[in-house]
Amino acid sequence: MDVEFEYGDGTVTAALPDDTAVVRPETATHEPPPLEDPEAATRAALAAPLGSDPVRGLVSRGSTVTIAFPDRVKGGAQETAHRKVSMRLLFEELDAAGVRREDVRLVCAIGLHRKNRREEFLDYLGREVVDAVPAANLVNHDAEDPTGMVDLGTSALGDPVAMNRALAESDLTVLIGHTAGNPYGGFSGGYKMPSTGLTSWRSIAAHHSPRSLYRDDFVPASTASRFREQLTAIGERMQEAMPQPFFSVDAVLDSRSRQLGVYAGRIPDVERASWPLATARTDLRVPGEPADVLVIGVPRNFHYGAGMGSNPILMMQAIGASVVRAKRAMVDKPVVIAAAVCDGWFNDTEFPPYRQAFERLQSCQHPADMREHQDELATDPEWVYRYRHRFGYHPFHAFSMIYMGGIAREHSAAIYVAGAKQPGLARAMGARTTATIEEALAETTAILGRTPKVLAVPRLSQPAFHLTSGGA
C-alpha cells in the first residue's frame, strides 16, 4: 500500500506492506463523541466543582486572582476551544464575586518554551479575553525573572522547587489545563501544568532528566511513573506556599482539540475524574501482532515550532516521543524509520543554544552524558537573555529534548532517518540514514530474514494516541 507521510514542508509517499497498520485520527473510531455544548458543560463544572467551593465562593471584592493557561503548543484556537470558553466563564464567576478586572492577572504557563507574542494571545485566547484585563496583566511566565520567582526549597521527593511569585501573592490561582495524551507522564493537565509551566529550569530539570526518563516506568507513557510522582510532589509543595490550593479547570480533548468532558475543582479530584475518559480517548488498540517496525513522518513545523524536522535534536526528540507512545504496540526492540528532512536548519532564533548543545553532544558517549554541560549552557547570560527578551526557548530545553531523544536509542534495535538532506547530522544523533523509507525497510527485511510487521504513524503534527497491539 502507498502511505503519505509528513516530511519537511510537504509530504513523501512510501510503498509499505499491504498489512501495515496505519494510525490516523480520522480512522480512530474509538474516540468518544465531542460535547455538543462545551460552554454548558464548562458552566456546569464550575457550578459544582470537585472537592471545592465554586470560584465565586473562594474570592470577593479586593481579592487578587491569577489565571494560568497553557501556551500555543496545545489546546486549539477555535471559538469553542477550552481556553476561550473557560476564560470567559471564569470572568463571569469573578464578576459575580465582585473581583475587579485590574486585580486579575493572566499568566501564560510557558515553562521553558519561548514567550508568546500578543498576536498569538489574540489567536488562541480571542480578543474578548485579551481585552478583559489591563494589557500589563497579561504576561508570560518568566522562569529567570529574579524578582518574579519564589524559591520554595525542595519537594517531598527532594526536587528543587521555585515558582512564579504571582501564585504566592494571589488570593486564588486558577489553572486551565488540557487532559490530553502526553509522552511525558501520560497526560497533560493536572499537576503537570503548574509543575512544568510555572516553575524554574532547575525544577523542570529534576524530572526532564535521565534519572527520571530512563527508568523502566517511564516507557510506555503512563501516569504510574516516578516522573508523575515528581510532578505531584512539586505541585503540592507549590500549594503549601499559596493562600489556597490550585483551582483547576481541565478538559479532556479529542484529536481535533474538541472537549469530550470538562472537570473543575482541586487537582487530585480533577485528575481522578478526567483520566478514565482521557484514557478511553488516548489509548488505541492496533490490530494484529506487535510491530517490528515503526514508520513516522516528521514535518518541519509542529508542536514546539518551526524546526522540528530539520533541527537534528528536535527530530530525535520526536522519534523518542513516538517510541514512548507506541511502545505497547511494538516488539521489545523495534526498528524505527523516520521520514525527516534533517537539513541542518536549527532555527537559531527560537531555539538557542541548540547548535552549541549539538556540538557538545558529539563529545558524549551517551545522551545522558550531556548532564556535564547543563549548567554551562543553561545559565549562560546570552542564552538566558534570549529566552527572556528575544522569544527564544530556554537553554535547558535543548537538554530535555536530547534526553527524550535518547529514549529512542534505549528502546530501539535501530533508528533510520530517511530522506535527510544532511545525513551526517542524523548519523551524529545515532541514526542510520537512507534516501527513502523503502530502502530502510529493505535493510530491515534483510536483517530480520522476513517481511516485517509495520506500524505507520504518518502525521505527527496531529494529536497522537498511545498504542497497544492485539486488537481484532
Residue pairs with C-beta under 8 A, 6 or more apart in sequence:
1 15
1 16
1 17
1 18
1 20
1 22
2 13
2 14
2 15
2 16
3 13
3 14
3 16
3 20
3 22
3 295
3 456
3 458
4 11
4 12
4 13
4 297
4 458
5 11
5 12
5 13
5 14
5 295
5 296
5 297
5 339
5 437
5 456
5 458
5 459
6 297
6 298
6 299
6 302
6 309
6 339
6 458
6 459
6 460
6 461
7 297
7 298
7 299
7 309
7 339
7 340
7 341
7 419
8 299
8 300
8 309
8 310
8 340
8 341
8 343
8 419
9 299
9 300
9 301
9 341
11 297
12 297
12 339
12 419
12 437
14 295
14 339
14 436
14 437
14 438
15 438
16 295
16 437
16 441
16 454
16 456
17 451
17 452
17 453
17 454
19 288
19 453
19 454
20 295
20 454
20 455
20 456
21 286
21 287
21 288
21 291
21 329
21 454
21 455
21 456
22 456
22 458
23 284
23 286
23 455
23 456
23 457
23 465
23 467
24 458
24 459
24 462
25 31
25 255
25 256
25 459
25 462
25 463
28 255
28 284
28 465
30 280
30 284
30 285
31 254
31 255
31 260
31 281
32 254
32 260
32 277
32 280
32 281
33 260
34 254
34 256
34 258
34 259
34 260
35 41
35 258
35 259
35 260
35 261
35 262
38 80
38 82
38 85
38 251
38 258
38 259
38 262
39 80
39 85
39 89
41 259
41 261
41 262
42 82
42 85
42 86
42 89
42 249
42 251
42 259
42 262
42 264
43 89
44 262
45 249
45 262
45 263
45 264
46 54
46 55
46 89
46 90
46 93
46 249
46 264
47 54
48 54
49 55
49 247
49 264
49 265
49 266
50 263
50 264
50 265
50 266
50 269
50 270
50 273
51 265
51 266
51 268
51 269
52 58
52 245
52 247
52 264
52 265
52 266
52 269
54 93
55 90
55 93
55 94
55 97
55 172
55 174
55 247
56 93
56 94
56 96
56 97
57 97
58 97
58 171
58 172
58 244
58 247
59 65
59 94
59 97
59 99
59 171
59 172
60 97
60 98
60 99
61 97
61 98
61 99
61 100
62 100
62 103
63 97
63 99
63 103
63 171
63 172
64 103
64 104
64 105
64 169
64 170
64 171
64 172
65 94
65 99
65 103
65 104
65 105
65 170
65 171
65 172
65 173
65 174
66 104
66 105
66 106
66 107
66 166
66 167
66 170
66 172
66 173
66 174
67 87
67 90
67 104
67 105
67 106
67 107
67 173
67 174
67 176
68 106
68 107
68 108
68 109
68 141
68 164
68 167
68 173
68 174
68 175
68 176
68 193
68 194
68 197
68 198
69 83
69 87
69 106
69 107
69 108
69 109
69 125
69 175
69 176
70 83
70 108
70 109
70 176
70 177
70 178
70 188
70 193
70 197
71 108
71 109
71 110
71 113
71 116
71 197
72 116
72 120
72 123
72 124
73 113
73 303
73 304
74 178
74 180
74 188
74 257
75 81
75 82
75 83
75 124
75 178
75 253
75 257
76 82
76 83
76 124
76 253
76 256
76 257
76 258
77 84
77 123
77 124
78 84
78 257
78 258
79 126
80 258
80 259
81 124
81 257
82 176
82 178
82 251
82 253
82 257
82 259
82 262
83 124
83 125
83 129
83 176
84 124
84 125
84 126
84 129
85 259
86 176
86 249
86 251
86 262
87 106
87 125
87 126
87 129
87 132
87 176
88 128
88 129
90 174
90 176
90 249
91 101
91 104
91 129
91 132
94 104
101 132
101 133
101 134
102 133
102 134
102 137
104 132
104 133
104 137
105 133
105 137
105 138
105 139
105 166
105 170
106 129
106 133
106 137
106 138
106 139
107 139
107 140
107 141
107 164
107 166
107 198
108 115
108 116
108 121
108 138
108 139
108 140
108 141
109 141
109 175
109 193
109 194
109 197
109 198
110 116
110 140
110 141
110 197
111 141
111 143
111 196
111 197
111 198
111 199
111 204
111 394
112 143
112 201
112 204
112 387
112 393
112 394
112 396
112 397
112 400
113 304
113 393
113 394
113 397
114 305
114 350
114 387
114 391
114 392
114 393
115 140
115 142
115 387
115 388
115 391
116 140
117 391
118 130
118 138
121 130
121 138
122 130
130 138
141 164
141 197
141 198
142 148
142 149
142 388
143 149
143 199
143 200
143 201
143 204
143 387
143 394
144 200
144 201
144 384
144 387
144 388
144 394
145 388
147 165
148 164
148 165
148 166
149 162
149 163
149 164
149 165
149 200
150 162
150 163
150 164
150 165
150 167
150 168
150 241
151 161
151 162
152 161
152 162
152 163
152 237
152 238
152 240
152 241
153 160
153 161
153 237
154 160
154 161
154 237
155 161
155 230
155 233
155 234
155 236
155 237
156 233
156 236
156 237
157 229
157 230
157 233
159 203
159 206
159 207
159 230
159 233
159 234
160 200
160 202
160 203
160 206
161 199
161 203
161 234
161 237
161 238
162 199
162 200
162 202
162 203
163 194
163 198
163 199
163 200
163 203
163 238
163 241
164 198
164 199
166 173
167 173
167 194
167 198
167 238
167 241
167 242
168 241
168 242
170 242
170 243
171 243
171 244
172 243
172 244
172 247
173 242
173 244
173 246
173 247
174 246
174 247
174 248
174 249
175 193
175 194
175 246
175 247
175 248
175 249
175 250
175 267
176 249
176 250
177 188
177 189
177 190
177 192
177 193
177 248
177 249
177 250
177 251
178 188
178 189
178 250
178 251
178 253
179 187
179 188
179 189
179 190
179 250
179 251
179 252
179 253
179 263
179 274
179 275
179 277
179 278
180 187
180 188
180 189
180 252
180 253
180 278
180 282
180 463
181 187
181 221
181 278
181 281
181 282
181 325
181 463
181 464
181 465
181 466
182 188
182 192
182 221
183 221
183 320
183 321
183 324
183 325
183 404
184 192
184 196
184 208
184 221
184 227
185 192
185 221
185 222
185 223
185 225
185 227
185 228
185 231
186 221
186 222
186 223
186 225
186 228
186 275
186 466
187 223
187 274
187 275
187 278
187 282
189 248
189 250
189 270
189 271
189 274
190 231
190 248
190 250
190 267
190 270
190 271
190 274
191 231
191 232
191 234
191 235
191 236
191 267
191 271
192 228
192 231
193 248
194 235
194 238
194 246
195 203
195 207
195 230
195 231
195 232
195 234
195 235
195 238
196 204
196 208
196 231
198 238
199 234
199 238
201 378
201 394
201 396
203 234
204 396
204 400
205 374
205 378
205 396
205 399
205 400
206 212
206 230
206 234
207 227
207 230
207 231
207 234
208 399
208 400
208 403
208 404
209 371
209 400
209 403
210 367
210 368
210 371
210 403
210 406
212 218
212 225
212 226
212 227
212 230
213 227
213 403
213 404
213 406
213 407
214 368
214 403
214 406
214 407
214 410
215 225
215 226
215 227
217 224
217 225
217 226
217 227
218 225
218 226
218 227
218 324
218 407
219 323
219 324
219 327
219 407
219 410
219 411
220 324
220 325
220 326
220 327
220 328
220 466
221 324
221 325
221 327
221 466
222 228
223 275
235 246
235 267
238 246
239 245
239 246
245 266
245 267
246 266
246 267
247 264
247 265
247 266
248 263
248 264
248 265
248 266
248 267
248 270
249 262
249 263
249 264
250 262
250 263
250 264
250 270
250 274
251 259
251 260
251 261
251 262
251 263
252 259
252 260
252 261
252 262
252 263
252 274
252 277
252 278
252 281
253 259
253 260
253 281
253 463
254 260
254 281
254 463
255 462
255 463
255 465
256 463
257 463
260 277
260 281
261 274
261 277
263 269
263 270
263 273
263 274
264 270
282 465
282 466
283 465
283 466
283 467
283 468
284 465
284 466
284 467
284 468
285 467
285 468
285 469
285 470
285 471
286 329
286 455
286 467
286 468
286 469
286 470
286 471
287 471
287 472
288 453
288 469
288 470
288 471
289 453
289 469
289 470
290 329
290 330
290 331
290 453
290 469
291 326
291 329
291 330
291 331
291 334
291 452
291 453
291 454
291 455
291 469
292 330
292 331
292 334
292 335
292 444
292 448
292 452
292 453
292 454
293 334
293 335
293 336
293 337
293 441
293 444
293 452
293 453
293 454
293 455
294 322
294 323
294 326
294 330
294 334
294 335
294 336
294 337
294 454
294 455
294 456
294 457
295 336
295 337
295 338
295 339
295 437
295 441
295 454
295 455
295 456
295 457
296 318
296 319
296 322
296 336
296 337
296 338
296 339
296 456
296 457
296 458
296 460
297 338
297 339
297 457
297 458
297 459
297 460
298 308
298 309
298 315
298 318
298 319
298 338
298 339
298 340
298 341
298 460
299 308
299 309
299 459
299 460
299 461
300 306
300 307
300 308
300 309
300 310
300 341
300 345
301 307
301 308
301 309
301 461
302 308
302 309
302 460
302 461
303 318
303 460
303 461
304 314
304 393
305 347
305 350
305 351
306 347
306 350
307 314
307 345
307 346
307 347
307 350
307 351
308 314
308 315
308 318
308 460
309 315
309 318
309 340
309 341
309 342
310 340
310 341
310 342
310 343
310 344
310 345
310 346
310 347
311 345
311 346
311 347
311 351
311 354
312 342
312 344
312 358
312 425
312 426
312 428
312 429
313 354
313 357
313 358
313 361
313 398
313 401
313 402
313 405
313 429
314 351
314 354
314 401
315 338
315 340
315 342
315 417
315 426
315 429
316 401
316 402
316 405
316 408
316 415
316 429
316 430
316 431
317 401
317 402
317 404
317 405
318 338
318 340
318 460
319 336
319 338
319 405
319 408
319 415
320 404
320 405
320 406
320 407
320 408
321 404
321 407
322 336
322 338
322 408
322 457
322 460
322 464
323 330
323 334
323 336
323 407
323 408
323 411
323 412
324 404
324 407
325 464
325 465
325 466
325 467
326 455
326 457
326 466
326 467
327 411
328 466
328 467
328 468
328 469
329 455
329 467
329 468
329 469
330 455
330 469
333 411
333 412
333 413
334 411
334 412
334 413
335 412
335 413
335 414
335 415
335 416
335 440
335 444
335 447
335 452
336 408
336 412
336 414
336 415
336 416
337 415
337 416
337 418
337 437
337 440
337 441
337 444
338 415
338 416
338 417
338 418
338 431
339 418
339 419
339 437
340 417
340 418
340 419
340 420
340 426
341 419
341 420
341 421
342 417
342 419
342 420
342 421
342 422
342 423
342 425
342 426
343 420
343 421
343 422
344 421
344 422
344 425
346 354
346 355
346 358
347 354
348 354
348 355
349 390
349 391
349 392
350 391
350 392
350 393
351 392
351 393
351 397
351 398
352 382
352 383
352 386
352 387
352 392
352 393
352 395
353 377
353 380
353 382
353 383
353 395
353 398
354 398
356 377
357 370
357 373
357 377
357 395
357 398
357 399
357 402
358 425
358 428
360 370
360 373
360 377
361 367
361 370
361 402
361 428
361 429
362 428
364 370
364 372
366 406
366 409
367 402
367 403
367 405
367 406
367 409
368 403
368 406
370 399
370 402
370 403
371 399
373 399
374 396
374 399
377 383
377 395
377 396
377 398
377 399
378 394
378 395
378 396
378 399
379 395
380 395
383 392
383 394
383 395
384 394
384 395
386 392
387 393
387 394
387 395
405 429
408 415
408 430
409 415
409 430
414 432
414 444
414 447
415 430
415 431
415 432
416 431
416 432
416 433
416 434
416 440
416 443
416 444
417 423
417 426
417 431
417 432
417 433
417 434
418 433
418 434
418 435
418 436
418 437
418 439
418 440
419 435
419 436
419 437
420 426
420 433
423 433
426 433
427 433
432 440
432 443
434 440
434 443
441 452
441 454
444 452
445 451
445 452
455 467
457 464
